[in-house]
Amino acid sequence: MVLVTSKQVKQKNDVLSILKVYILRWRIEEMLRLQKQEIRMFLYRFSAGMKAILEKDSACIQHFKYIEKTSGPKQLVLPL
């Protein structure tokens, strides 16, 4: 494995400290990648749910438009 750094390495402790920083950065990058995936999944589910709701709403609106049409003198009218 090759680690590229601009720090001067004189002892084994220097190597270990640089390695710890690389490992920490790798963990942070992995955590951010997973969070982005979770956000994408949430947005996908949210948008799919909203799409289903809007499709049902449009069907209901069309149904109510049909109900609101007058069908003639035999139509039942209820005062509110």
WOQUI-V316869 format. One record per run of one state. SS is the DSSP state (h for helix, s for strand, l for the rest). FROM is the first residue (numbers start at 1). TO is the last residue. Records with the same first field share a line. If there is no record, write none. Layout:
SS: FROM-TO / FROM-TO
This chain:
l: 1-11 / 69-80
h: 12-68
